[in-house]
Each structure stands twice: as C-alpha cells, then as structure tokens.
Amino acid sequence: MSQHHTTKAINFNHLLDLFVDIRGAIECITKNEYQFMKYCSDYFGYNSVQEINVSSNDEVPDCGYFIPIDETLSLMLNSQMLVSKIFENIDQQQSIVQSDGDLMFSIRNSYNGLQIDDDHLLIQLYLDDISLTNPLGSKRDRHKMSMIYFMLEDIPDQYRSKLDFIQLVAICESRILKVKIT
C-alpha cells in the first residue's frame, strides 16, 4: 500500500504581493478615523466605547467609559460551539454536585444560586486598578485607573483564564470610584 502525499506551495512573490495589498487596504481606510471605525463596525462587529458622565451637576465634570455588556455577550454567544460547551459545563457540574452535596463548583450551587434558573448565564465582575505612566515630556504623570471586567461564570475551566473570555466593561480614574464609594 503506497501513501500519496500532496504538498501545496504558495509562490513567495505571490505572498509578498498579498501582504502589500493588505497593507495598502489598511492604509487606505486608516487615513480617516471615522471611516476606519465604520469599517471595523461593519466588517468586524466593533462597537465603540460610550463616554458616561460620572459626576453630579455641582461637581467638576468627570467621565468614565463603558462597553455595553449585552453587545459583547451577543458577539461571544454567536459561536454555537461556545454555547454548547457552556451548557455541557453546566450539566456536568450539576450532575457532579448532585452525586456529592458537599461540592460547590459554581455560585449556581450555593444557597442563593439555587434560586437561579438553569437557562440563565452567570456573569462575574472584576475590578482591577492599574497605573499608567507617560514617560515622555517634562511631567512624568502617573494615572491610577480602575478597570472593570466581566467573565461568564459558566465557561469551562480550560477557557477561564484565556484573554478571549475576559472582557472589559468599564474604565475610569480610580479616584472617582474612591470618592463615590466613601
């Protein structure tokens, strides 16, 4: 029995021409920021952030930025494979917990979680403070920013820490949250 292997090759010059064409297309659409954003929205489902006012009428105006969770979730859940993995994970966790009542894999298995319907997805929010530094110029300012992220609780463990599944929801200066909370 003989095995027949086929090898497909691309001419290197064709590949270089392709990269030149791609670079030309990107440069063409990035000459105008509005047009670039419109193309990103039309072809990649990009949604720009929304600026939100976080100050009262009598305060100095401050703003934060918000990325709508519903739009991000809609894009994530467009993948039928991901939806299937999520439901498989929920079913698997529930069957394990039913066989051993001392286990808790998810908030879904806690006292309050038992009140949540099985057809609901759970969302975890995370808050993280970061420092941004501008190393250029005479003033080397350091800005503390608060970043709020979300992740689906029901994502299988092998995907949990991957950046694709940790989504940014909001960002603002840390001082705003500290003043508003206290």
FENGI-V504061 format. One line per field, one symbol per residue. ss: DSSP state (H for helix, E for strand, C for the rest). phi: phi as a letter, one per 40 degrees, with the letter a starting at -180 (. if undefined). psi: psi as a letter, one per 40 degrees, with the letter a starting at -180 (. if undefined). A space follows every 10 residues. Layout:
ss->???
phi->???
psi->???
This chain:
ss->CCCCCCCCCC CHHHHHHHHH HHHHHHHHHC CCHHHHHHHH HHHHCCCCCE EEECCCCCCC CCEEEECCHH HHHHHHCCCH HHHHHHHHHH HHHHHHHHHC CCCCCCHHHC CCHHHCCCCC CCEEEEEEEE EEECCCCCCC CEEEEEEEEE EECCCCHHHH CCHHHCEEEE EEEHHHHHHH HC
phi->.bbbbbbbbb cdcccccccc cccccccccc cbcdcccccc ccbbgcbccb cbcbbcccbc cbbbbbbdcc cccdcccccc cccccccccc ccccccccca cccbcacdcc dccccccccb ccbbbbbbcb bbbcccgcbc cbbcbbbbbb accccddcbd ccccbbbcba aacdcccccc cc
psi->hihhhihhih hddddddddd ddddddddee dhdddddddd dddefhhiih hiheiideih hiiihhhhdd ddddddedhd dddddddddd dddddddddh eeihdiddei dddeehidei ihhhiihhhi hhhheiidhg ihhhihhhii ihdehideed ehddehhhdi hihddddddd d.
